[in-house]
Amino acid sequence: MSRFFMNLRDGTEELLDPEGVEYASMDALRIAVMATVRDLMRGDIERGVLDLRFRLDAEDGDGEIVYTLPFKHAVNIIPEGI
């Protein structure tokens, strides 16, 4: 198992994960990142806001980004008129 840190960024600000979480595989990490992003979006939507500028970067113990999920890629947005 490897420890990964999920850091929330929007290009100008960041919220760093000081503890990290251990995952058995990259697939498990990707599933957790998707669930985390959708949960963050759900909280924002409940407050009447949806900021698609954010992304969640999963970093290994050396600080290398191993997976990135922009919020806009966590959902399918169906525009009006389609």
N, C-alpha and C positions, 0 to 999 in steps of 0.2 A: 504494500500500500504506500502511496505517496501523498504528501501533504500539499494542498493547493490553496492559494489565497485569492479570494474573489474581490477585486477592486473595482469600484464604481467610478466611472469617469465620463465627463461630457466635453472634453477638449480644453476646458479652462480650470475646472475644479475636479477634485477626486476625493473619494471616501475609501480609505485603505482598510483592509481586513487584517487586523493584527494577529489573529489566532490561526486562521486557516482551518481546513477540514481534510481528512484523509479519504481518498477514493481508491477503489481497487483497480479501476481501469479508466481509460480516456472516455469510453462510452458512458460510464457512471458519472464522470465529471461533466460531460456535455448535457446529460439529462438534468443534473443538479443545477447547472447554469441556466438552462431554459426555465426550469421551475422557479428559480430565484428571480429571474428577470420578469416573468409573468406575474409573480407575486408582488414585486415592486410596482409594476404597472397597475395591477388591480388596486393597490392602496392609493395610488395617484388618481385613478379614475373615480374612486369613491369620494375623493376630495374635489372632483371636477377638473382635474388637470391630467394631461398626457404629454410628456416631454420626450419626444423621440430622438433628442440629441444625445442621450446617454448610451453607454455601452458597459458591459461587464467583462472585464479582463480577468481570466484565470491565470495566475502565475505560479510557477513551481518555486521550490525553496531557494533557488538561485536568483529569483526575480525575473526569470524569462517568461514572457507571455506565451502560453501554450494553447490558449483558446480564447477567442473574443466573440462576443455576441452583442451586436448593436440592438438596441430596443426595437428599431424598425424591422428587424429580421425575426423577431420573436412572435409576430402575428401576421396574418394575411389581412391587408387593408383593402377593402372593396370600395372603390370610389363610387360616388353617386352617378347614376345614369348608365350603369352597366348591367 
